[in-house]
Amino acid sequence: MIYIANRLEITIMTAQPVLLRSEPVNLRDRAIARAVPAEDLISSEALLKGRREVLIQHGDRIYRLRNTSNDKLILTK
């Protein structure tokens, strides 16, 4: 709906639900993460070598991998 009051145009929109899927979601149908072979695993200790952060070059970009005080890893550009 559009109302014009004192030369001010006011548009009133009504929210309608949007149906994203026509069928119900079944969690069993979701993709299952594949197992990674042991030779493809690199431990964070091997990357960090006792340091709190390291720089990683990927192509022409440099990324920073940081181990936080809560023992979480953060990768930033």
MOPAC internal coordinates of N, CA, C and O (Angstrom, degrees):
PM7 1SCF
backbone

  N    0.0000 0     0.00 0     0.00 0    0    0    0
  C    1.4374 1     0.00 0     0.00 0    1    0    0
  C    1.5195 1   109.15 1     0.00 0    2    1    0
  O    1.2310 1   120.53 1   -35.84 1    3    2    1
  N    1.2965 1   116.59 1   144.16 1    3    2    1
  C    1.4571 1   121.59 1   176.92 1    5    3    2
  C    1.5185 1   108.19 1  -126.14 1    6    5    3
  O    1.2310 1   121.13 1   -52.99 1    7    6    5
  N    1.3199 1   115.45 1   127.01 1    7    6    5
  C    1.4582 1   122.29 1   175.98 1    9    7    6
  C    1.5196 1   108.30 1  -115.55 1   10    9    7
  O    1.2310 1   120.36 1   -38.42 1   11   10    9
  N    1.3262 1   116.91 1   141.58 1   11   10    9
  C    1.4559 1   120.92 1   174.42 1   13   11   10
  C    1.5141 1   107.37 1  -117.27 1   14   13   11
  O    1.2310 1   120.59 1   -61.77 1   15   14   13
  N    1.3352 1   116.48 1   118.23 1   15   14   13
  C    1.4595 1   122.10 1  -178.64 1   17   15   14
  C    1.5158 1   108.29 1  -132.41 1   18   17   15
  O    1.2310 1   120.63 1   -59.06 1   19   18   17
  N    1.3294 1   116.39 1   120.94 1   19   18   17
  C    1.4665 1   121.32 1   179.42 1   21   19   18
  C    1.5290 1   111.76 1    52.02 1   22   21   19
  O    1.2310 1   120.77 1  -133.51 1   23   22   21
  N    1.3171 1   116.13 1    46.49 1   23   22   21
  C    1.4679 1   123.59 1   178.25 1   25   23   22
  C    1.5341 1   113.14 1    64.02 1   26   25   23
  O    1.2310 1   120.08 1  -163.21 1   27   26   25
  N    1.3036 1   117.45 1    16.79 1   27   26   25
  C    1.4569 1   121.98 1   177.75 1   29   27   26
  C    1.5176 1   107.57 1  -111.93 1   30   29   27
  O    1.2310 1   121.08 1   -56.58 1   31   30   29
  N    1.2879 1   115.55 1   123.42 1   31   30   29
  C    1.4573 1   119.51 1  -179.23 1   33   31   30
  C    1.5204 1   109.07 1   -88.95 1   34   33   31
  O    1.2310 1   120.42 1   -55.38 1   35   34   33
  N    1.3006 1   116.81 1   124.62 1   35   34   33
  C    1.4563 1   122.96 1  -179.50 1   37   35   34
  C    1.5226 1   107.77 1  -117.30 1   38   37   35
  O    1.2310 1   121.24 1   -55.64 1   39   38   37
  N    1.2873 1   115.23 1   124.36 1   39   38   37
  C    1.4545 1   120.36 1   177.98 1   41   39   38
  C    1.5176 1   108.53 1  -107.89 1   42   41   39
  O    1.2310 1   120.75 1   -55.15 1   43   42   41
  N    1.3077 1   116.16 1   124.85 1   43   42   41
  C    1.4583 1   121.19 1   177.16 1   45   43   42
  C    1.5214 1   107.01 1  -106.28 1   46   45   43
  O    1.2310 1   121.64 1   -57.63 1   47   46   45
  N    1.3119 1   114.47 1   122.37 1   47   46   45
  C    1.4563 1   119.79 1  -178.52 1   49   47   46
  C    1.5206 1   109.12 1  -109.78 1   50   49   47
  O    1.2310 1   120.96 1   -38.73 1   51   50   49
  N    1.2854 1   115.78 1   141.27 1   51   50   49
  C    1.4590 1   119.80 1   176.13 1   53   51   50
  C    1.5230 1   108.38 1  -105.47 1   54   53   51
  O    1.2310 1   121.19 1   -42.11 1   55   54   53
  N    1.2983 1   115.33 1   137.89 1   55   54   53
  C    1.4652 1   120.28 1  -179.44 1   57   55   54
  C    1.5145 1   109.27 1   -83.49 1   58   57   55
  O    1.2310 1   121.27 1   -50.97 1   59   58   57
  N    1.2894 1   115.18 1   129.03 1   59   58   57
  C    1.4533 1   121.40 1   175.69 1   61   59   58
  C    1.5233 1   107.61 1  -116.68 1   62   61   59
  O    1.2310 1   119.44 1   -42.45 1   63   62   61
  N    1.3229 1   118.68 1   137.55 1   63   62   61
  C    1.4631 1   119.49 1   179.11 1   65   63   62
  C    1.5251 1   110.52 1   -64.03 1   66   65   63
  O    1.2310 1   121.17 1   -35.82 1   67   66   65
  N    1.3046 1   115.37 1   144.18 1   67   66   65
  C    1.4566 1   121.22 1   179.49 1   69   67   66
  C    1.5202 1   107.70 1  -109.91 1   70   69   67
  O    1.2310 1   120.72 1   -55.95 1   71   70   69
  N    1.3010 1   116.23 1   124.05 1   71   70   69
  C    1.4580 1   121.39 1   178.52 1   73   71   70
  C    1.5207 1   108.38 1   -90.50 1   74   73   71
  O    1.2310 1   120.53 1   -66.81 1   75   74   73
  N    1.3144 1   116.59 1   113.19 1   75   74   73
  C    1.4543 1   120.72 1  -177.09 1   77   75   74
  C    1.5193 1   112.58 1   -87.04 1   78   77   75
  O    1.2310 1   120.31 1   148.81 1   79   78   77
  N    1.3168 1   117.00 1   -31.19 1   79   78   77
  C    1.4599 1   120.73 1   179.70 1   81   79   78
  C    1.5234 1   108.64 1  -130.48 1   82   81   79
  O    1.2310 1   121.33 1   -40.77 1   83   82   81
  N    1.3010 1   115.06 1   139.23 1   83   82   81
  C    1.4549 1   118.17 1   177.21 1   85   83   82
  C    1.5249 1   111.46 1   -85.27 1   86   85   83
  O    1.2310 1   120.33 1   157.32 1   87   86   85
  N    1.3317 1   116.98 1   -22.68 1   87   86   85
  C    1.4575 1   120.66 1   179.86 1   89   87   86
  C    1.5240 1   110.10 1  -109.96 1   90   89   87
  O    1.2310 1   119.40 1   -28.18 1   91   90   89
  N    1.3143 1   118.76 1   151.82 1   91   90   89
  C    1.4681 1   120.66 1   179.15 1   93   91   90
  C    1.5287 1   111.17 1   -66.87 1   94   93   91
  O    1.2310 1   121.30 1   -30.09 1   95   94   93
  N    1.3056 1   115.12 1   149.91 1   95   94   93
  C    1.4634 1   120.78 1   179.64 1   97   95   94
  C    1.5206 1   108.88 1   -85.31 1   98   97   95
  O    1.2310 1   120.79 1   -50.43 1   99   98   97
  N    1.3114 1   116.10 1   129.57 1   99   98   97
  C    1.4476 1   122.04 1   176.99 1  101   99   98
  C    1.5230 1   107.26 1  -113.54 1  102  101   99
  O    1.2310 1   120.14 1   -59.90 1  103  102  101
  N    1.3256 1   117.34 1   120.10 1  103  102  101
  C    1.4582 1   120.77 1  -177.00 1  105  103  102
  C    1.5204 1   112.53 1   -61.14 1  106  105  103
  O    1.2310 1   120.02 1   152.97 1  107  106  105
  N    1.3167 1   117.57 1   -27.03 1  107  106  105
  C    1.4613 1   119.97 1   179.41 1  109  107  106
  C    1.5225 1   112.14 1   -69.65 1  110  109  107
  O    1.2310 1   120.19 1   159.67 1  111  110  109
  N    1.3425 1   117.23 1   -20.33 1  111  110  109
  C    1.4587 1   121.04 1   179.92 1  113  111  110
  C    1.5241 1   112.72 1   -84.04 1  114  113  111
  O    1.2310 1   120.04 1   172.51 1  115  114  113
  N    1.3327 1   117.53 1    -7.49 1  115  114  113
  C    1.4601 1   120.58 1  -179.48 1  117  115  114
  C    1.5237 1   110.24 1   -68.45 1  118  117  115
  O    1.2310 1   121.28 1   -24.68 1  119  118  117
  N    1.3083 1   115.16 1   155.32 1  119  118  117
  C    1.4672 1   120.13 1   179.32 1  121  119  118
  C    1.5249 1   109.73 1   -63.73 1  122  121  119
  O    1.2310 1   121.07 1   -42.32 1  123  122  121
  N    1.2939 1   115.57 1   137.68 1  123  122  121
  C    1.4616 1   121.63 1   179.01 1  125  123  122
  C    1.5254 1   107.75 1   -97.50 1  126  125  123
  O    1.2310 1   120.80 1   -48.13 1  127  126  125
  N    1.3231 1   116.08 1   131.87 1  127  126  125
  C    1.4644 1   120.20 1   179.39 1  129  127  126
  C    1.5205 1   109.42 1   -62.64 1  130  129  127
  O    1.2310 1   121.00 1   -46.80 1  131  130  129
  N    1.3180 1   115.70 1   133.20 1  131  130  129
  C    1.4686 1   118.79 1  -179.38 1  133  131  130
  C    1.5195 1   109.70 1   -80.07 1  134  133  131
  O    1.2310 1   121.39 1   -29.87 1  135  134  133
  N    1.2899 1   114.94 1   150.13 1  135  134  133
  C    1.4638 1   120.07 1   177.90 1  137  135  134
  C    1.5237 1   108.99 1   -72.29 1  138  137  135
  O    1.2310 1   120.61 1   -40.75 1  139  138  137
  N    1.3093 1   116.44 1   139.25 1  139  138  137
  C    1.4636 1   122.07 1   179.61 1  141  139  138
  C    1.5194 1   108.13 1   -96.68 1  142  141  139
  O    1.2310 1   119.88 1   -51.09 1  143  142  141
  N    1.3289 1   117.84 1   128.91 1  143  142  141
  C    1.4697 1   119.09 1   177.62 1  145  143  142
  C    1.5225 1   110.52 1   -59.26 1  146  145  143
  O    1.2310 1   120.78 1   -33.97 1  147  146  145
  N    1.3238 1   116.12 1   146.03 1  147  146  145
  C    1.4642 1   121.45 1  -176.30 1  149  147  146
  C    1.5229 1   112.12 1   -57.59 1  150  149  147
  O    1.2310 1   119.68 1   146.52 1  151  150  149
  N    1.3347 1   118.22 1   -33.48 1  151  150  149
  C    1.4675 1   119.62 1  -178.78 1  153  151  150
  C    1.5309 1   112.35 1   -71.02 1  154  153  151
  O    1.2310 1   119.68 1   164.30 1  155  154  153
  N    1.3376 1   118.21 1   -15.70 1  155  154  153
  C    1.4631 1   121.81 1   177.78 1  157  155  154
  C    1.5259 1   112.54 1   -90.40 1  158  157  155
  O    1.2310 1   119.90 1   173.35 1  159  158  157
  N    1.3335 1   117.80 1    -6.65 1  159  158  157
  C    1.4614 1   121.03 1  -179.68 1  161  159  158
  C    1.5239 1   110.86 1   -84.53 1  162  161  159
  O    1.2310 1   120.86 1   -44.57 1  163  162  161
  N    1.3288 1   115.95 1   135.43 1  163  162  161
  C    1.4640 1   121.80 1   174.22 1  165  163  162
  C    1.5175 1   106.36 1  -124.30 1  166  165  163
  O    1.2310 1   120.20 1   -58.45 1  167  166  165
  N    1.3108 1   117.21 1   121.55 1  167  166  165
  C    1.4647 1   119.95 1  -178.41 1  169  167  166
  C    1.5209 1   109.84 1   -72.73 1  170  169  167
  O    1.2310 1   121.14 1   -28.59 1  171  170  169
  N    1.3227 1   115.43 1   151.41 1  171  170  169
  C    1.4622 1   119.84 1   177.21 1  173  171  170
  C    1.5228 1   110.43 1   -63.75 1  174  173  171
  O    1.2310 1   120.18 1   148.96 1  175  174  173
  N    1.3285 1   117.25 1   -31.04 1  175  174  173
  C    1.4612 1   120.67 1   177.56 1  177  175  174
  C    1.5297 1   110.94 1   -63.03 1  178  177  175
  O    1.2310 1   120.67 1   142.53 1  179  178  177
  N    1.3364 1   116.33 1   -37.47 1  179  178  177
  C    1.4636 1   119.99 1   178.52 1  181  179  178
  C    1.5260 1   110.98 1   -67.33 1  182  181  179
  O    1.2310 1   120.19 1   145.18 1  183  182  181
  N    1.3226 1   117.23 1   -34.82 1  183  182  181
  C    1.4655 1   120.60 1   178.37 1  185  183  182
  C    1.5208 1   111.98 1   -74.90 1  186  185  183
  O    1.2310 1   120.57 1   135.13 1  187  186  185
  N    1.3190 1   116.52 1   -44.87 1  187  186  185
  C    1.4641 1   120.80 1  -174.03 1  189  187  186
  C    1.5308 1   113.00 1   -81.88 1  190  189  187
  O    1.2310 1   120.07 1   150.73 1  191  190  189
  N    1.3197 1   117.47 1   -29.27 1  191  190  189
  C    1.4798 1   122.73 1   179.46 1  193  191  190
  C    1.5258 1   112.00 1    50.09 1  194  193  191
  O    1.2310 1   120.79 1  -133.30 1  195  194  193
  N    1.3345 1   116.10 1    46.70 1  195  194  193
  C    1.4603 1   121.10 1   176.45 1  197  195  194
  C    1.5223 1   115.01 1    83.60 1  198  197  195
  O    1.2310 1   119.75 1   175.69 1  199  198  197
  N    1.3286 1   118.09 1    -4.31 1  199  198  197
  C    1.4705 1   120.91 1   179.64 1  201  199  198
  C    1.5163 1   110.29 1   -93.01 1  202  201  199
  O    1.2310 1   120.31 1   -16.72 1  203  202  201
  N    1.3248 1   117.01 1   163.28 1  203  202  201
  C    1.4667 1   121.93 1   178.71 1  205  203  202
  C    1.5270 1   111.63 1   -82.80 1  206  205  203
  O    1.2310 1   120.04 1   155.09 1  207  206  205
  N    1.3448 1   117.53 1   -24.91 1  207  206  205
  C    1.4639 1   119.71 1   178.51 1  209  207  206
  C    1.5192 1   110.96 1  -152.07 1  210  209  207
  O    1.2310 1   121.72 1   -26.88 1  211  210  209
  N    1.3346 1   114.32 1   153.12 1  211  210  209
  C    1.4623 1   121.88 1   176.52 1  213  211  210
  C    1.5236 1   108.37 1  -137.28 1  214  213  211
  O    1.2310 1   120.87 1   -23.35 1  215  214  213
  N    1.3239 1   115.93 1   156.65 1  215  214  213
  C    1.4590 1   121.95 1   174.43 1  217  215  214
  C    1.5205 1   108.14 1  -100.42 1  218  217  215
  O    1.2310 1   120.89 1   -42.85 1  219  218  217
  N    1.3324 1   115.90 1   137.15 1  219  218  217
  C    1.4575 1   121.75 1  -178.70 1  221  219  218
  C    1.5198 1   107.73 1  -122.98 1  222  221  219
  O    1.2310 1   120.55 1   -53.69 1  223  222  221
  N    1.3348 1   116.55 1   126.31 1  223  222  221
  C    1.4609 1   120.18 1   176.68 1  225  223  222
  C    1.5108 1   108.13 1   -94.33 1  226  225  223
  O    1.2310 1   120.95 1   -51.97 1  227  226  225
  N    1.3349 1   115.78 1   128.03 1  227  226  225
  C    1.4595 1   122.64 1   177.47 1  229  227  226
  C    1.5249 1   106.71 1  -130.47 1  230  229  227
  O    1.2310 1   120.58 1   -74.87 1  231  230  229
  N    1.3156 1   116.51 1   105.13 1  231  230  229
  C    1.4640 1   119.95 1  -173.98 1  233  231  230
  C    1.5144 1   109.04 1    65.76 1  234  233  231
  O    1.2310 1   120.73 1    53.47 1  235  234  233
  N    1.3252 1   116.20 1  -126.53 1  235  234  233
  C    1.4656 1   119.67 1   179.40 1  237  235  234
  C    1.5257 1   112.36 1   -99.49 1  238  237  235
  O    1.2310 1   120.19 1  -167.49 1  239  238  237
  N    1.3224 1   117.24 1    12.51 1  239  238  237
  C    1.4687 1   120.95 1  -178.82 1  241  239  238
  C    1.5197 1   111.08 1  -112.49 1  242  241  239
  O    1.2310 1   121.50 1   -27.78 1  243  242  241
  N    1.3270 1   114.73 1   152.22 1  243  242  241
  C    1.4621 1   122.15 1   177.32 1  245  243  242
  C    1.5276 1   108.30 1  -113.58 1  246  245  243
  O    1.2310 1   120.30 1   -50.35 1  247  246  245
  N    1.3146 1   117.04 1   129.65 1  247  246  245
  C    1.4569 1   123.44 1   177.87 1  249  247  246
  C    1.5207 1   108.99 1  -116.49 1  250  249  247
  O    1.2310 1   120.81 1   -26.75 1  251  250  249
  N    1.3279 1   116.05 1   153.25 1  251  250  249
  C    1.4619 1   121.99 1   178.11 1  253  251  250
  C    1.5298 1   107.70 1  -114.11 1  254  253  251
  O    1.2310 1   120.71 1   -56.98 1  255  254  253
  N    1.3241 1   116.24 1   123.02 1  255  254  253
  C    1.4603 1   122.40 1   174.85 1  257  255  254
  C    1.5152 1   106.82 1  -103.97 1  258  257  255
  O    1.2310 1   120.93 1   -59.34 1  259  258  257
  N    1.3394 1   115.82 1   120.66 1  259  258  257
  C    1.4637 1   120.28 1  -174.26 1  261  259  258
  C    1.5193 1   110.06 1  -125.08 1  262  261  259
  O    1.2310 1   120.81 1   -43.04 1  263  262  261
  N    1.3225 1   116.05 1   136.96 1  263  262  261
  C    1.4560 1   122.73 1   174.49 1  265  263  262
  C    1.5282 1   107.03 1   -97.92 1  266  265  263
  O    1.2310 1   120.20 1   -63.70 1  267  266  265
  N    1.3281 1   117.23 1   116.30 1  267  266  265
  C    1.4596 1   121.30 1  -174.97 1  269  267  266
  C    1.5253 1   111.50 1   -79.30 1  270  269  267
  O    1.2310 1   121.39 1    -8.10 1  271  270  269
  N    1.3182 1   114.94 1   171.90 1  271  270  269
  C    1.4719 1   120.15 1   177.93 1  273  271  270
  C    1.5249 1   111.51 1   -66.82 1  274  273  271
  O    1.2310 1   120.18 1   161.52 1  275  274  273
  N    1.3483 1   117.25 1   -18.48 1  275  274  273
  C    1.4677 1   121.71 1   175.96 1  277  275  274
  C    1.5262 1   111.73 1   -92.69 1  278  277  275
  O    1.2310 1   120.59 1  -166.67 1  279  278  277
  N    1.3345 1   116.47 1    13.33 1  279  278  277
  C    1.4634 1   123.51 1   179.50 1  281  279  278
  C    1.5258 1   112.50 1    60.67 1  282  281  279
  O    1.2310 1   120.62 1  -141.12 1  283  282  281
  N    1.3329 1   116.42 1    38.88 1  283  282  281
  C    1.4659 1   123.05 1   173.94 1  285  283  282
  C    1.5188 1   107.61 1  -109.80 1  286  285  283
  O    1.2310 1   120.65 1   -29.25 1  287  286  285
  N    1.3328 1   116.36 1   150.75 1  287  286  285
  C    1.4568 1   120.70 1   177.28 1  289  287  286
  C    1.5207 1   109.48 1   -99.98 1  290  289  287
  O    1.2310 1   120.64 1   -44.93 1  291  290  289
  N    1.3360 1   116.38 1   135.07 1  291  290  289
  C    1.4582 1   122.14 1   177.50 1  293  291  290
  C    1.5200 1   107.69 1  -126.76 1  294  293  291
  O    1.2310 1   120.62 1   -53.80 1  295  294  293
  N    1.3372 1   116.43 1   126.20 1  295  294  293
  C    1.4587 1   122.35 1   177.45 1  297  295  294
  C    1.5165 1   107.84 1  -110.07 1  298  297  295
  O    1.2310 1   120.27 1   -58.22 1  299  298  297
  N    1.3367 1   117.09 1   121.78 1  299  298  297
  C    1.4657 1   121.35 1  -179.15 1  301  299  298
  C    1.5179 1   109.57 1  -129.93 1  302  301  299
  O    1.2310 1   121.55 1   -22.03 1  303  302  301
  N    1.3445 1   114.63 1   157.97 1  303  302  301
  C    1.4675 1   120.74 1   174.95 1  305  303  302
  C    1.4868 1   109.15 1   -79.02 1  306  305  303
  O    1.2310 1   120.10 1   180.00 1  307  306  305

